């Protein structure tokens, strides 16, 4: 099992799991959901401590990742992206 970081935002109605060891610093996630994602000093995706984008934008950001470093679930833990 890959280790990652988990973030929850009831307002956006999603759980985000970041797999930092998978991230290759492309940064498209920051374009699709700029209020949610940013790259840290090493170029690895992380979730901002602010008001997140809507769930649709977060899912689009996850889809834009070429290495699937972002997993999105609903608040019940059902995986929305990528499909299981």
Buried (B, 14 or more C-beta within 10 A) or exposed (E): EEEBEEBEBEEBBBBBBBBBEBBEEBBBBBEBBEBBBBBEEEEBBBBBEEEBBBBEBBBBBBBBBEEEBBBBBEEEEEEBBEEE
